[in-house]
């Protein structure tokens, strides 16, 4: 590697004539994948939000009209309504956190990496797409060198 102001090559000893162009450094693994990872989290969260809204709508409208549809009165409507509403709220909360993680990764916020890692572990149970995004997120962001590179990117972006 040639240093600024160096007159001779350190390997071969030849004299350096002319100007030296600075080569850009090779981007690290985190820098290459962080934008795509943010987009994937935003897309996954959009699908989770749609699913959560469907659960809320089905839980609060379909089960309210079960008697009118001819379903026997022994069916626990209240339980099913509460169950689907609770699951829908949990899915919507996960979607909101996923939107936040995707935005945090794309903006290189210091907290974005930690939030994405936590959500990646949770998403591993969401087969097949959540598992894929979870594994990809952990592969990019979990190793210690990735933390150092992400911190450097976040510091530069701030």
MDAnalysis code that builds the backbone (N, CA, C; Angstrom):
import MDAnalysis as mda
import numpy as np

u = mda.Universe.empty(474, n_residues=158, atom_resindex=np.repeat(np.arange(158), 3), trajectory=True)
u.add_TopologyAttr("name", ["N", "CA", "C"] * 158)
u.add_TopologyAttr("resid", np.arange(1, 159))
u.add_TopologyAttr("resname", ["UNK", "UNK", "UNK", "UNK", "UNK", "UNK", "UNK", "UNK", "UNK", "UNK", "UNK", "UNK", "UNK", "UNK", "UNK", "UNK", "UNK", "UNK", "UNK", "UNK", "UNK", "UNK", "UNK", "UNK", "UNK", "UNK", "UNK", "UNK", "UNK", "UNK", "UNK", "UNK", "UNK", "UNK", "UNK", "UNK", "UNK", "UNK", "UNK", "UNK", "UNK", "UNK", "UNK", "UNK", "UNK", "UNK", "UNK", "UNK", "UNK", "UNK", "UNK", "UNK", "UNK", "UNK", "UNK", "UNK", "UNK", "UNK", "UNK", "UNK", "UNK", "UNK", "UNK", "UNK", "UNK", "UNK", "UNK", "UNK", "UNK", "UNK", "UNK", "UNK", "UNK", "UNK", "UNK", "UNK", "UNK", "UNK", "UNK", "UNK", "UNK", "UNK", "UNK", "UNK", "UNK", "UNK", "UNK", "UNK", "UNK", "UNK", "UNK", "UNK", "UNK", "UNK", "UNK", "UNK", "UNK", "UNK", "UNK", "UNK", "UNK", "UNK", "UNK", "UNK", "UNK", "UNK", "UNK", "UNK", "UNK", "UNK", "UNK", "UNK", "UNK", "UNK", "UNK", "UNK", "UNK", "UNK", "UNK", "UNK", "UNK", "UNK", "UNK", "UNK", "UNK", "UNK", "UNK", "UNK", "UNK", "UNK", "UNK", "UNK", "UNK", "UNK", "UNK", "UNK", "UNK", "UNK", "UNK", "UNK", "UNK", "UNK", "UNK", "UNK", "UNK", "UNK", "UNK", "UNK", "UNK", "UNK", "UNK", "UNK", "UNK", "UNK", "UNK", "UNK", "UNK", "UNK"])
u.atoms.positions = np.array([
    [0.845, -1.171, 0.000],
    [0.000, 0.000, 0.000],
    [0.896, 1.241, 0.000],
    [0.562, 2.161, -0.862],
    [1.348, 3.381, -1.003],
    [0.741, 4.462, -0.112],
    [1.591, 5.105, 0.659],
    [1.165, 6.192, 1.545],
    [1.324, 7.528, 0.823],
    [0.544, 8.539, 1.236],
    [0.707, 9.865, 0.624],
    [2.122, 10.408, 0.857],
    [2.724, 10.944, -0.196],
    [4.074, 11.505, -0.106],
    [5.177, 10.470, -0.235],
    [4.856, 9.219, -0.441],
    [5.848, 8.157, -0.550],
    [6.492, 8.243, -1.937],
    [7.819, 8.206, -1.973],
    [8.538, 8.368, -3.233],
    [8.881, 7.034, -3.897],
    [9.013, 5.956, -3.101],
    [9.405, 4.653, -3.642],
    [8.428, 3.579, -3.184],
    [8.234, 2.563, -4.023],
    [7.363, 1.436, -3.689],
    [8.007, 0.620, -2.575],
    [7.205, 0.275, -1.561],
    [7.753, -0.478, -0.430],
    [7.996, -1.948, -0.765],
    [7.411, -2.465, -1.853],
    [7.602, -3.862, -2.224],
    [8.748, -4.054, -3.216],
    [8.733, -3.256, -4.276],
    [9.740, -3.472, -5.324],
    [10.855, -2.428, -5.326],
    [10.662, -1.297, -4.666],
    [11.687, -0.278, -4.578],
    [11.725, 0.693, -5.741],
    [10.789, 0.575, -6.707],
    [10.779, 1.490, -7.847],
    [10.280, 2.865, -7.414],
    [10.761, 3.870, -8.137],
    [10.357, 5.237, -7.848],
    [8.926, 5.458, -8.343],
    [8.101, 6.161, -7.524],
    [6.723, 6.463, -7.884],
    [6.721, 7.803, -8.596],
    [6.211, 7.786, -9.839],
    [6.193, 8.990, -10.658],
    [4.735, 9.359, -10.918],
    [4.384, 10.616, -10.759],
    [3.029, 11.072, -11.049],
    [2.163, 11.093, -9.796],
    [0.875, 11.270, -10.033],
    [-0.061, 11.343, -8.914],
    [-0.569, 9.956, -8.555],
    [-0.971, 9.826, -7.335],
    [-1.486, 8.550, -6.837],
    [-2.983, 8.701, -6.620],
    [-3.743, 7.837, -7.268],
    [-5.192, 7.858, -7.085],
    [-5.541, 7.008, -5.869],
    [-6.428, 7.512, -5.060],
    [-6.854, 6.779, -3.871],
    [-7.985, 5.849, -4.267],
    [-7.812, 4.575, -3.955],
    [-8.835, 3.583, -4.251],
    [-9.856, 3.582, -3.121],
    [-11.151, 3.523, -3.446],
    [-12.153, 3.455, -2.385],
    [-12.043, 2.117, -1.652],
    [-12.273, 2.166, -0.357],
    [-12.191, 0.937, 0.417],
    [-13.373, 0.035, 0.076],
    [-13.168, -1.251, 0.186],
    [-14.194, -2.241, -0.103],
    [-15.247, -2.200, 0.999],
    [-16.497, -2.102, 0.623],
    [-17.572, -2.051, 1.608],
    [-17.676, -3.389, 2.329],
    [-17.959, -3.323, 3.617],
    [-18.094, -4.535, 4.416],
    [-19.430, -5.220, 4.187],
    [-19.595, -6.359, 4.832],
    [-20.803, -7.155, 4.665],
    [-22.043, -6.397, 5.132],
    [-21.957, -5.721, 6.260],
    [-23.114, -4.984, 6.765],
    [-23.478, -3.855, 5.811],
    [-22.490, -3.127, 5.352],
    [-22.725, -1.989, 4.455],
    [-23.370, -2.443, 3.146],
    [-23.016, -3.622, 2.671],
    [-23.566, -4.135, 1.416],
    [-25.025, -4.584, 1.566],
    [-25.407, -5.058, 2.752],
    [-26.711, -5.695, 2.922],
    [-27.712, -4.885, 3.739],
    [-27.300, -3.802, 4.374],
    [-28.162, -3.120, 5.339],
    [-29.404, -2.518, 4.687],
    [-29.276, -1.965, 3.495],
    [-30.421, -1.360, 2.817],
    [-31.452, -2.423, 2.427],
    [-30.987, -3.523, 1.848],
    [-31.885, -4.618, 1.484],
    [-32.573, -5.184, 2.715],
    [-31.834, -5.325, 3.801],
    [-32.396, -5.853, 5.039],
    [-33.505, -4.942, 5.560],
    [-33.291, -3.636, 5.489],
    [-34.333, -2.696, 5.899],
    [-35.578, -2.812, 5.039],
    [-35.401, -2.943, 3.734],
    [-36.541, -3.096, 2.822],
    [-37.303, -4.392, 3.118],
    [-36.578, -5.478, 3.366],
    [-37.234, -6.746, 3.675],
    [-38.051, -6.658, 4.963],
    [-37.523, -5.959, 5.965],
    [-38.278, -5.802, 7.216],
    [-39.528, -4.961, 6.996],
    [-39.438, -3.930, 6.164],
    [-40.622, -3.121, 5.861],
    [-41.674, -3.937, 5.114],
    [-41.228, -4.739, 4.149],
    [-42.167, -5.565, 3.379],
    [-42.810, -6.634, 4.257],
    [-42.013, -7.304, 5.080],
    [-42.545, -8.340, 5.975],
    [-43.540, -7.724, 6.954],
    [-43.252, -6.534, 7.423],
    [-44.145, -5.868, 8.361],
    [-45.452, -5.460, 7.708],
    [-45.399, -5.105, 6.430],
    [-46.636, -4.768, 5.713],
    [-47.549, -5.990, 5.635],
    [-46.972, -7.146, 5.334],
    [-47.776, -8.367, 5.294],
    [-48.300, -8.731, 6.677],
    [-47.487, -8.544, 7.710],
    [-47.954, -8.807, 9.076],
    [-49.091, -7.863, 9.452],
    [-49.001, -6.602, 9.037],
    [-50.056, -5.638, 9.344],
    [-51.373, -6.039, 8.667],
    [-51.281, -6.487, 7.431],
    [-52.490, -6.939, 6.730],
    [-53.096, -8.140, 7.455],
    [-52.258, -9.095, 7.842],
    [-52.749, -10.264, 8.568],
    [-53.369, -9.896, 9.909],
    [-52.758, -8.976, 10.623],
    [-53.308, -8.545, 11.904],
    [-54.649, -7.858, 11.741],
    [-54.778, -7.022, 10.719],
    [-56.057, -6.363, 10.465],
    [-57.143, -7.366, 10.084],
    [-56.787, -8.360, 9.285],
    [-57.754, -9.409, 8.925],
    [-58.220, -10.149, 10.171],
    [-57.306, -10.484, 11.065],
    [-57.687, -11.170, 12.303],
    [-58.632, -10.312, 13.144],
    [-58.341, -9.027, 13.247],
    [-59.221, -8.141, 14.010],
    [-60.606, -8.041, 13.386],
    [-60.650, -7.907, 12.078],
    [-61.937, -7.772, 11.397],
    [-62.745, -9.062, 11.507],
    [-62.097, -10.190, 11.262],
    [-62.807, -11.475, 11.354],
    [-63.269, -11.727, 12.782],
    [-62.398, -11.451, 13.734],
    [-62.751, -11.702, 15.132],
    [-63.886, -10.843, 15.632],
    [-63.987, -9.629, 15.131],
    [-65.004, -8.720, 15.653],
    [-66.257, -8.610, 14.792],
    [-66.224, -9.135, 13.577],
    [-67.437, -9.066, 12.754],
    [-68.044, -10.436, 12.502],
    [-67.246, -11.387, 12.114],
    [-67.771, -12.712, 11.775],
    [-68.387, -13.393, 12.997],
    [-67.701, -13.379, 14.103],
    [-68.201, -14.081, 15.283],
    [-69.360, -13.349, 15.945],
    [-69.523, -12.070, 15.654],
    [-70.670, -11.332, 16.201],
    [-71.966, -11.751, 15.506],
    [-71.872, -12.287, 14.296],
    [-73.060, -12.658, 13.522],
    [-73.180, -14.170, 13.323],
    [-72.588, -14.948, 14.211],
    [-72.618, -16.413, 14.038],
    [-74.020, -16.989, 14.207],
    [-74.796, -16.455, 15.111],
    [-76.149, -16.985, 15.330],
    [-77.004, -16.753, 14.086],
    [-76.842, -15.590, 13.468],
    [-77.599, -15.270, 12.255],
    [-77.210, -16.180, 11.091],
    [-75.982, -16.731, 11.138],
    [-75.513, -17.615, 10.067],
    [-75.914, -19.057, 10.322],
    [-76.569, -19.336, 11.437],
    [-77.037, -20.680, 11.725],
    [-76.059, -21.544, 12.502],
    [-75.037, -20.956, 13.095],
    [-74.073, -21.709, 13.893],
    [-74.715, -22.011, 15.245],
    [-74.565, -23.235, 15.757],
    [-75.186, -23.578, 17.048],
    [-74.722, -22.630, 18.168],
    [-75.586, -22.442, 19.137],
    [-75.281, -21.509, 20.225],
    [-74.220, -22.056, 21.186],
    [-73.836, -23.330, 21.055],
    [-72.811, -23.903, 21.917],
    [-71.404, -23.429, 21.553],
    [-71.243, -22.855, 20.388],
    [-69.930, -22.374, 19.955],
    [-69.557, -21.177, 20.826],
    [-68.349, -21.203, 21.413],
    [-67.942, -20.123, 22.320],
    [-67.550, -18.849, 21.560],
    [-68.548, -18.065, 21.174],
    [-68.309, -16.868, 20.379],
    [-67.431, -15.863, 21.110],
    [-67.710, -15.640, 22.378],
    [-66.936, -14.672, 23.151],
    [-65.469, -15.041, 23.234],
    [-65.200, -16.325, 23.439],
    [-63.816, -16.788, 23.518],
    [-63.103, -16.610, 22.186],
    [-63.773, -17.000, 21.100],
    [-63.155, -16.888, 19.779],
    [-62.923, -15.423, 19.398],
    [-63.871, -14.563, 19.731],
    [-63.692, -13.137, 19.451],
    [-62.497, -12.588, 20.211],
    [-62.416, -12.917, 21.504],
    [-61.297, -12.429, 22.319],
    [-59.968, -13.007, 21.839],
    [-59.951, -14.279, 21.466],
    [-58.726, -14.928, 21.004],
    [-58.212, -14.280, 19.720],
    [-59.089, -14.149, 18.721],
    [-58.652, -13.560, 17.447],
    [-58.287, -12.089, 17.608],
    [-58.982, -11.368, 18.453],
    [-58.643, -9.964, 18.695],
    [-57.279, -9.844, 19.350],
    [-56.999, -10.685, 20.329],
    [-55.699, -10.660, 21.011],
    [-54.567, -11.017, 20.058],
    [-54.766, -12.071, 19.283],
    [-53.731, -12.468, 18.312],
    [-53.538, -11.364, 17.271],
    [-54.619, -10.748, 16.819],
    [-54.519, -9.657, 15.859],
    [-53.734, -8.478, 16.413],
    [-53.956, -8.137, 17.676],
    [-53.222, -7.029, 18.293],
    [-51.742, -7.370, 18.417],
    [-51.436, -8.603, 18.780],
    [-50.031, -9.023, 18.886],
    [-49.347, -8.960, 17.521],
    [-50.023, -9.422, 16.488],
    [-49.450, -9.387, 15.135],
    [-49.260, -7.944, 14.674],
    [-50.215, -7.073, 14.980],
    [-50.067, -5.660, 14.618],
    [-48.916, -5.004, 15.379],
    [-48.731, -5.383, 16.644],
    [-47.600, -4.838, 17.412],
    [-46.276, -5.304, 16.815],
    [-46.215, -6.578, 16.404],
    [-45.005, -7.083, 15.758],
    [-44.756, -6.362, 14.438],
    [-45.822, -6.079, 13.703],
    [-45.679, -5.340, 12.442],
    [-45.160, -3.929, 12.701],
    [-45.675, -3.272, 13.735],
    [-45.216, -1.914, 14.057],
    [-43.732, -1.922, 14.430],
    [-43.318, -2.906, 15.225],
    [-41.901, -3.013, 15.579],
    [-41.046, -3.342, 14.354],
    [-41.582, -4.144, 13.432],
    [-40.868, -4.457, 12.199],
    [-40.693, -3.225, 11.316],
    [-41.748, -2.394, 11.230],
    [-41.624, -1.130, 10.490],
    [-40.546, -0.261, 11.123],
    [-40.542, -0.206, 12.440],
    [-39.551, 0.592, 13.152],
    [-38.137, 0.053, 12.914],
    [-37.983, -1.276, 12.945],
    [-36.670, -1.880, 12.703],
    [-36.207, -1.621, 11.268],
    [-37.099, -1.772, 10.300],
    [-36.730, -1.518, 8.905],
    [-36.304, -0.077, 8.691],
    [-37.054, 0.851, 9.265],
    [-36.697, 2.263, 9.146],
    [-35.382, 2.540, 9.859],
    [-35.205, 1.943, 11.052],
    [-33.964, 2.144, 11.803],
    [-32.747, 1.609, 11.068],
    [-32.899, 0.477, 10.387],
    [-31.787, -0.076, 9.617],
    [-31.474, 0.791, 8.398],
    [-32.501, 1.263, 7.726],
    [-32.263, 2.077, 6.534],
    [-31.666, 3.440, 6.882],
    [-31.985, 3.950, 8.068],
    [-31.427, 5.228, 8.514],
    [-30.141, 5.037, 9.321],
    [-29.725, 3.785, 9.507],
    [-28.533, 3.433, 10.288],
    [-28.597, 4.011, 11.700],
    [-29.750, 3.881, 12.326],
    [-29.902, 4.314, 13.715],
    [-29.182, 3.323, 14.624],
    [-28.650, 3.812, 15.729],
    [-27.864, 2.949, 16.620],
    [-28.718, 1.841, 17.231],
    [-29.992, 2.071, 17.456],
    [-30.879, 1.080, 18.059],
    [-31.471, 0.120, 17.020],
    [-31.351, 0.414, 15.748],
    [-31.961, -0.400, 14.694],
    [-31.416, -1.820, 14.646],
    [-30.127, -1.964, 14.886],
    [-29.501, -3.289, 14.839],
    [-30.051, -4.183, 15.945],
    [-30.132, -3.669, 17.167],
    [-30.608, -4.481, 18.300],
    [-32.069, -4.874, 18.097],
    [-32.898, -3.924, 17.688],
    [-34.309, -4.218, 17.459],
    [-34.475, -5.267, 16.360],
    [-33.704, -5.158, 15.299],
    [-33.788, -6.134, 14.200],
    [-33.345, -7.524, 14.666],
    [-32.333, -7.595, 15.511],
    [-31.876, -8.900, 16.013],
    [-32.941, -9.540, 16.897],
    [-33.555, -8.756, 17.772],
    [-34.612, -9.290, 18.637],
    [-35.778, -9.788, 17.797],
    [-36.199, -8.992, 16.823],
    [-37.301, -9.407, 15.954],
    [-36.921, -10.601, 15.076],
    [-35.647, -10.708, 14.729],
    [-35.203, -11.850, 13.924],
    [-35.382, -13.151, 14.698],
    [-35.046, -13.134, 15.981],
    [-35.243, -14.347, 16.791],
    [-36.722, -14.701, 16.893],
    [-37.577, -13.694, 17.049],
    [-39.021, -13.951, 17.113],
    [-39.541, -14.454, 15.779],
    [-39.036, -13.904, 14.683],
    [-39.502, -14.269, 13.342],
    [-39.070, -15.661, 12.906],
    [-38.110, -16.241, 13.579],
    [-37.667, -17.586, 13.202],
    [-38.815, -18.590, 13.264],
    [-39.824, -18.319, 14.097],
    [-40.964, -19.225, 14.228],
    [-42.029, -19.001, 13.156],
    [-41.901, -17.949, 12.370],
    [-42.870, -17.605, 11.340],
    [-42.425, -18.224, 10.011],
    [-42.722, -19.501, 9.834],
    [-42.258, -20.280, 8.681],
    [-43.095, -19.907, 7.459],
    [-42.566, -19.760, 6.284],
    [-41.194, -19.846, 5.829],
    [-40.515, -18.478, 5.711],
    [-41.299, -17.416, 5.469],
    [-40.694, -16.117, 5.164],
    [-40.048, -15.475, 6.384],
    [-40.705, -15.570, 7.528],
    [-40.117, -15.018, 8.745],
    [-38.823, -15.719, 9.101],
    [-38.785, -17.028, 8.887],
    [-37.561, -17.785, 9.154],
    [-36.439, -17.313, 8.233],
    [-36.757, -17.117, 6.971],
    [-35.736, -16.682, 6.014],
    [-35.195, -15.296, 6.379],
    [-36.081, -14.360, 6.677],
    [-35.634, -13.013, 7.030],
    [-34.906, -13.034, 8.369],
    [-35.371, -13.869, 9.299],
    [-34.700, -13.979, 10.590],
    [-33.280, -14.506, 10.456],
    [-33.103, -15.559, 9.663],
    [-31.765, -16.119, 9.457],
    [-30.875, -15.114, 8.738],
    [-31.406, -14.440, 7.720],
    [-30.641, -13.440, 6.971],
    [-30.217, -12.286, 7.889],
    [-31.136, -11.833, 8.730],
    [-30.829, -10.745, 9.660],
    [-29.744, -11.170, 10.635],
    [-29.864, -12.360, 11.193],
    [-28.868, -12.835, 12.153],
    [-27.514, -13.040, 11.475],
    [-27.514, -13.499, 10.244],
    [-26.255, -13.709, 9.517],
    [-25.545, -12.382, 9.271],
    [-26.320, -11.339, 8.994],
    [-25.722, -10.036, 8.708],
    [-25.336, -9.300, 9.985],
    [-26.223, -9.259, 10.973],
    [-26.060, -8.339, 12.091],
    [-25.520, -8.938, 13.382],
    [-25.537, -10.251, 13.545],
    [-25.190, -10.830, 14.842],
    [-23.697, -10.936, 15.144],
    [-22.817, -11.257, 14.193],
    [-21.395, -11.411, 14.532],
    [-20.791, -10.119, 15.109],
    [-19.776, -10.280, 15.959],
    [-19.126, -9.130, 16.596],
    [-18.531, -8.155, 15.575],
    [-17.869, -8.620, 14.500],
    [-17.380, -7.653, 13.510],
    [-18.513, -6.843, 12.868],
    [-19.693, -7.458, 12.763],
    [-20.837, -6.738, 12.204],
    [-21.258, -5.606, 13.127],
    [-21.185, -5.849, 14.434],
    [-21.528, -4.791, 15.380],
    [-20.579, -3.610, 15.225],
    [-19.302, -3.897, 15.089],
    [-18.326, -2.816, 14.935],
    [-18.563, -2.055, 13.630],
    [-18.834, -2.779, 12.547],
    [-19.074, -2.121, 11.269],
    [-20.361, -1.298, 11.309],
    [-21.421, -1.854, 11.924],
    [-22.689, -1.123, 12.008],
    [-22.524, 0.139, 12.859],
    [-21.789, 0.026, 13.968],
    [-21.554, 1.195, 14.813],
    [-20.790, 2.279, 14.048],
    [-19.835, 1.859, 13.219],
    [-19.090, 2.833, 12.414],
    [-19.998, 3.494, 11.387],
    [-20.872, 2.720, 10.766],
    [-21.825, 3.276, 9.786],
    [-22.796, 4.230, 10.476],
    [-23.300, 3.832, 11.651],
    [-24.245, 4.677, 12.393],
    [-23.606, 5.970, 12.845],
    [-22.341, 5.905, 13.251],
    [-21.639, 7.111, 13.676],
    [-21.419, 8.050, 12.500],
    [-21.087, 7.464, 11.340],
    [-20.850, 8.274, 10.138],
    [-22.165, 8.906, 9.660],
    [-23.288, 8.175, 9.795],
    [-24.584, 8.677, 9.329],
    [-25.129, 9.765, 10.254],
    [-24.733, 9.746, 11.506],
    [-25.285, 10.718, 12.472],
    [-24.710, 12.087, 12.351],
])
